[in-house]
Amino acid sequence: MPDRRHNLALTFILMTVGLDAIGIGLIFPVIPDLMIAVTHDTLANAALWGGIITSVFAVMQFLCGPIIGNLSDHFGRRPVLLISLAFMVVDYVVMALAQTVWLLLITRIVAGITAATHSTASAYVADISTQEERAKRFGLIGAAFGLGFVAGPLIGGVLANIDPRAPFWAAAALAAANLVFGFFFLPESLRPENRRPFSLARANPLSSFAAIRRLPGLKLLLTVFFIYALTFNVWPAIWSYYGKEAFGWNAQWIGISLAIFGICMALAQATLVGPITKRLGDRRAALLGMGFEVTTYTFFAFVTSGFWALWASSVSSLGGITGPALQSLMTSKTPADQQGELQGIITSLNALATIVAPVTMTAVFGYFTSPTAPLYLPGAPFLLSAVIMVAAVVLFVAGARAKPAAQPQAF
């Protein structure tokens, strides 16, 4: 596509990912108070309900992620992105109006079915990028997500002082604005020769896994990516409740802490992913990021000072180089006509991690903050994440030392 349209398309993709993060970030500071209000329960039990709602969303995303990815391989990226944005607008509006946990659950089910913005955006970037550009551009996607986490929590924390529902209305307005922008300026990226017929069998999440794992080296990389996603999900699952319980933070301070994390993650992914992967290669860059993750998770398990927690949240963002590096490794092993399918699988892995992580992490948090706990440890979910990430490092290193697999066979 021409340079001007190419730049507008990339701008839209980055805005879509950024606004998605803003929408999430707007909500995080008010989630503890909102869940306490709709459940009329303690923070520990409200956190469990919050974990259930998040997991319901992830279940639907897991089941429908490959379907959306395969639909984008057949119909193109543009219609999938625009339809998903439209449903995102409706979801935020309903959440702004919801007065019961059950209505929140229903909105999360619908939103999970249509949640395709991130995976389809990644497939779009894979379509318009050379192999040499992909790691850098996946890093830009991560940077856009990080910038969204800068603006979102800050705005959410401020709006929460007006009304706990105000952040949802703001998220709906931002998503609607991006939908209008995409409708007028987003061209299709998937060439006709790279499209393939839609197959329900391949769109099944389990059969889709079976198809993609036949590519040499991908099964191990997908496993490592899942473990990474599982541990990374401790942040959205726990942070708001953790900050409130461990340090007595209100919505504004939770927003500030997430903004600090977002600023540092954006800087790391925008400025460090490209140079680090160029100098070290994708594999060693991913290993470096995982090392940062283990260190920072362990620190958050035991820190008792809100000041040092804020400081450490900036350092922890360096672990964000792991995701782009792993994605670049996987896309290099995937044919052009399966990039959408791969991104759908990655979405399903993220969704599967989000199914397991919220329920698990909030249960651990609830147990270790309850009056009957043998040890009071609000950071227990971070300690669990550190242990799990060590397992990912062991698998990744073992896979690198294994004998290289044969070249992929044509499909």
C-alpha positions in Angstrom: 0.0 0.0 0.0 1.2 3.6 -0.5 3.4 5.1 2.2 0.7 7.6 3.4 -1.9 4.9 3.7 0.6 2.6 5.2 1.5 5.2 7.9 -2.2 5.9 8.6 -2.9 2.2 8.9 0.0 1.7 11.4 -1.2 4.7 13.3 -4.7 3.2 13.6 -3.3 -0.1 14.7 -1.2 1.6 17.4 -4.2 3.7 18.4 -6.4 0.7 18.6 -4.1 -1.2 20.9 -3.4 2.0 23.0 -7.1 2.8 23.4 -7.8 -0.8 24.3 -5.2 -0.4 27.1 -6.7 2.9 28.1 -10.1 1.3 28.4 -8.6 -1.4 30.6 -6.5 1.1 32.6 -9.5 3.5 33.2 -11.3 0.7 35.0 -8.5 -0.8 37.1 -8.4 2.0 39.8 -12.1 1.7 40.4 -12.5 -2.1 40.3 -12.0 -2.8 44.0 -14.6 -0.2 45.1 -17.0 -1.1 42.2 -16.9 -4.8 43.1 -17.4 -4.0 46.8 -20.4 -1.9 45.9 -22.1 -4.5 43.7 -21.3 -7.5 45.9 -21.7 -5.7 49.3 -18.9 -7.8 50.6 -15.3 -7.6 51.9 -12.3 -6.8 49.8 -11.1 -10.4 49.8 -14.4 -11.8 48.6 -14.9 -8.9 46.1 -11.5 -9.8 44.6 -12.8 -13.3 44.1 -15.8 -12.0 42.2 -13.6 -9.8 40.2 -11.5 -12.8 39.3 -14.6 -14.8 38.2 -15.8 -11.9 35.9 -12.3 -11.7 34.3 -12.2 -15.5 33.9 -15.6 -15.5 32.2 -14.4 -13.0 29.7 -11.3 -15.1 29.1 -13.2 -18.3 28.6 -15.2 -16.7 25.7 -12.0 -15.2 24.3 -10.3 -18.6 24.4 -13.2 -20.4 22.7 -13.7 -17.6 20.0 -10.1 -16.3 19.5 -9.2 -18.9 16.8 -12.5 -18.3 15.1 -11.8 -14.6 14.9 -8.3 -15.3 13.7 -9.4 -17.6 11.0 -12.2 -15.2 10.0 -9.6 -12.5 9.6 -7.5 -14.9 7.4 -10.6 -15.3 5.1 -12.4 -12.0 5.2 -9.5 -9.7 6.0 -8.3 -7.7 9.0 -10.4 -4.5 8.5 -13.9 -5.9 9.0 -12.9 -7.9 12.1 -11.2 -4.9 13.7 -14.1 -2.6 13.1 -16.8 -5.0 14.3 -14.8 -5.7 17.4 -14.4 -2.0 18.2 -18.2 -1.5 17.8 -18.9 -4.3 20.3 -16.3 -2.8 22.6 -18.2 0.5 22.7 -21.5 -1.3 23.6 -19.7 -3.3 26.3 -18.4 -0.2 28.1 -21.8 1.5 27.9 -23.5 -1.5 29.5 -20.8 -1.7 32.2 -21.4 1.9 33.0 -25.1 1.2 33.6 -24.8 -2.2 35.4 -26.0 -2.5 39.0 -25.5 -6.2 39.5 -22.7 -8.8 39.3 -24.9 -10.8 36.9 -25.2 -8.0 34.3 -21.4 -7.5 34.5 -21.0 -11.2 33.8 -23.3 -11.0 30.7 -21.4 -8.1 29.3 -18.1 -9.9 29.8 -19.4 -12.9 27.9 -20.4 -10.8 24.9 -17.1 -8.8 25.1 -15.1 -12.0 25.2 -16.7 -13.4 22.1 -15.8 -10.3 20.0 -12.4 -9.4 21.7 -10.2 -9.5 18.6 -8.6 -6.1 18.5 -5.1 -7.1 19.8 -4.7 -10.4 17.9 -6.0 -9.0 14.7 -3.9 -5.8 15.1 -0.8 -8.1 15.5 -1.8 -10.0 12.3 -2.2 -6.7 10.5 1.3 -5.7 11.5 2.7 -9.1 10.4 1.0 -8.5 7.0 2.6 -5.1 6.4 6.0 -5.8 7.9 9.2 -7.6 6.7 10.7 -10.2 9.0 13.4 -7.6 10.0 10.7 -5.1 11.0 8.4 -7.4 12.9 10.2 -7.5 16.3 10.5 -3.7 16.3 6.8 -3.2 15.3 5.6 -5.8 17.8 7.6 -3.7 20.3 5.7 -0.6 19.1 2.4 -2.4 19.8 3.7 -3.2 23.3 4.7 0.5 23.6 1.2 1.6 22.5 -0.2 -0.7 25.1 2.1 0.7 27.7 1.2 4.3 26.8 -2.4 3.3 27.2 -1.6 2.2 30.7 0.0 5.6 31.4 -3.1 7.6 30.4 -5.8 5.1 31.4 -5.1 4.7 35.1 -4.4 8.4 35.6 -7.7 9.4 33.9 -9.6 6.6 35.7 -8.2 7.7 39.1 -9.3 11.3 38.4 -12.7 10.4 37.0 -13.4 8.0 39.9 -13.4 11.1 42.2 -16.4 12.3 40.2 -18.3 9.0 39.9 -17.2 5.3 40.0 -19.0 4.8 36.7 -17.4 7.8 34.9 -14.4 5.8 33.6 -16.6 3.4 31.7 -18.3 6.3 29.8 -14.9 7.7 29.0 -13.7 4.3 27.7 -16.8 4.0 25.5 -16.2 7.5 24.0 -12.6 6.7 23.2 -13.4 3.4 21.5 -16.2 5.1 19.5 -13.7 7.8 18.3 -11.2 5.1 17.1 -14.0 3.2 15.4 -14.8 6.3 13.3 -11.1 6.9 12.5 -10.7 3.3 11.4 -13.9 3.3 9.3 -12.5 6.1 7.1 -8.8 5.6 7.1 -8.0 1.8 7.6 -7.2 -0.1 4.4 -7.2 -3.9 4.1 -3.8 -5.4 4.7 -4.4 -9.1 3.7 -3.6 -9.7 0.1 -6.1 -11.9 -1.9 -3.5 -14.5 -2.6 -2.8 -14.9 1.1 -6.5 -15.5 2.0 -7.8 -19.0 2.6 -11.2 -20.5 3.0 -12.7 -20.4 6.5 -12.7 -23.9 8.2 -14.7 -24.4 11.4 -12.5 -27.4 12.2 -9.4 -25.3 12.1 -11.2 -22.5 14.0 -11.8 -24.9 16.9 -9.3 -23.8 19.6 -8.1 -27.4 20.2 -7.8 -28.4 16.5 -6.2 -25.1 15.8 -3.5 -25.8 18.4 -3.0 -29.2 16.7 -2.5 -27.6 13.3 0.0 -24.9 14.4 2.1 -27.2 16.6 3.3 -29.1 13.5 5.6 -26.3 12.8 9.1 -27.1 14.2 9.9 -25.4 17.5 6.5 -23.8 17.8 5.1 -26.1 20.4 7.8 -25.3 23.0 7.6 -21.5 22.2 3.8 -21.5 22.6 4.2 -23.3 26.0 6.8 -20.8 27.2 4.6 -17.9 25.9 1.6 -19.4 27.9 3.6 -19.6 31.1 4.8 -16.0 30.5 1.3 -14.8 30.0 0.1 -16.7 33.1 2.6 -15.0 35.3 2.1 -11.5 33.6 -1.6 -11.8 34.3 -0.9 -11.4 38.0 -0.8 -7.6 37.4 -4.3 -7.1 36.1 -5.7 -9.8 38.4 -4.2 -8.6 41.6 -2.6 -5.2 41.5 -5.6 -3.0 42.4 -6.5 -5.2 45.4 -2.9 -5.7 46.4 -2.3 -1.9 46.4 -5.4 -1.3 48.5 -4.6 -4.1 51.0 -0.8 -3.9 51.3 -0.3 -0.1 51.2 -3.8 1.4 51.7 -3.8 3.1 48.3 -7.0 4.7 47.0 -8.1 4.8 43.4 -5.9 7.8 42.6 -2.7 6.1 44.0 -3.6 2.8 42.2 -3.9 4.9 39.0 -0.5 6.6 39.6 1.2 3.3 40.3 -0.1 1.8 37.1 0.8 4.9 35.1 4.4 4.6 36.3 4.5 1.0 35.2 2.9 2.0 31.8 5.4 4.9 31.2 8.4 2.6 31.8 7.0 -0.3 29.8 6.3 2.1 26.9 9.8 3.4 27.0 11.3 0.0 27.3 9.3 -1.5 24.4 9.7 1.6 22.2 13.4 2.1 22.7 14.9 -1.1 23.9 13.2 -4.0 22.1 14.6 -3.1 18.7 18.3 -2.6 19.8 18.2 -5.5 22.3 16.8 -8.0 19.8 19.2 -6.7 17.1 22.2 -7.1 19.4 21.3 -10.3 21.3 18.8 -11.9 18.9 15.2 -12.8 19.7 16.0 -15.8 21.8 18.5 -14.2 24.2 16.3 -11.1 24.5 13.4 -13.2 25.6 15.6 -14.9 28.2 16.8 -11.5 29.5 13.2 -10.4 29.9 12.2 -13.5 31.8 15.1 -13.0 34.2 13.8 -9.5 35.0 10.3 -11.0 35.6 11.6 -13.5 38.1 13.5 -10.9 40.0 10.7 -8.3 40.2 8.0 -10.8 41.1 10.1 -12.0 44.0 10.6 -8.4 45.2 6.8 -7.7 45.1 6.1 -10.8 47.1 7.8 -9.3 50.2 8.0 -5.5 49.9 6.1 -3.6 52.6 6.8 -0.1 51.5 4.5 1.7 49.0 7.4 3.9 48.0 9.6 1.0 47.1 6.7 -0.7 45.4 6.3 2.3 43.1 10.0 2.3 42.4 10.1 -1.4 41.6 7.1 -1.1 39.3 9.3 1.0 36.9 12.1 -1.7 36.9 9.6 -4.5 36.4 8.6 -3.1 33.0 11.9 -4.3 31.6 10.4 -7.8 31.6 8.1 -6.5 28.8 10.7 -7.3 26.2 9.9 -11.0 26.6 6.5 -10.9 24.7 7.7 -9.1 21.5 10.8 -11.3 21.3 8.8 -14.5 21.7 6.2 -13.3 19.1 9.0 -12.5 16.6 10.4 -16.0 17.1 7.0 -17.6 16.4 6.1 -15.5 13.4 9.5 -16.4 11.8 8.4 -20.0 11.9 4.9 -19.4 10.5 3.8 -19.1 6.8 2.2 -15.9 5.5 -1.2 -17.4 5.1 -1.2 -18.6 8.8 -0.2 -15.4 10.5 -3.8 -14.7 11.5 -4.2 -18.2 12.8 -1.0 -17.9 14.8 -2.2 -14.6 16.3 -5.5 -16.3 17.1 -3.7 -19.0 18.9 -1.6 -16.4 20.8 -4.9 -14.7 21.8 -6.3 -18.0 23.0 -3.2 -18.7 25.0 -3.5 -15.2 26.6 -7.2 -16.0 27.2 -6.4 -19.3 28.7 -3.8 -17.7 31.0 -6.5 -15.1 31.9 -8.9 -17.9 32.7 -6.5 -19.5 35.1 -4.7 -16.5 36.6 -7.5 -14.3 38.0 -9.2 -17.2 39.9 -5.9 -18.6 41.1 -4.3 -15.4 42.0 -7.4 -13.9 43.7 -7.9 -17.1 45.6 -4.2 -17.0 46.8 -4.6 -13.3 47.7 -7.9 -13.9 49.6 -6.4 -16.8 51.5 -3.2 -15.0 52.6 -5.1 -11.8 53.6 -7.9 -13.5 55.5 -7.9 -13.5 59.3 -7.4 -17.2 59.4 -4.3 -17.2 57.2 -1.2 -18.9 58.8 0.9 -16.1 57.2 -0.3 -12.6 56.2 1.2 -12.1 52.8 -0.6 -9.9 50.3 2.2 -10.4 47.8 1.8 -14.2 47.8 0.4 -14.2 44.2 3.7 -12.6 43.0 5.7 -15.2 44.8 3.7 -17.9 42.9 4.3 -16.1 39.6 8.1 -16.0 40.3 8.1 -19.8 40.8 6.1 -20.4 37.7 8.4 -18.1 35.6 11.4 -20.1 36.8 9.8 -23.1 35.1 9.4 -21.1 31.9 13.1 -20.2 31.9 14.1 -23.9 32.4 11.9 -25.0 29.5 13.2 -22.2 27.2 16.8 -22.9 27.9 16.3 -26.7 27.5 14.6 -26.1 24.2 17.5 -23.9 22.9 19.9 -26.7 23.7 17.9 -29.3 22.0 18.8 -30.5 18.5 17.3 -28.2 15.9 14.1 -29.6 14.3 13.7 -30.3 10.6 12.3 -27.7 8.2 8.5 -27.3 8.0 6.6 -29.3 5.5 4.3 -27.4 3.1 0.6 -27.5 4.1 
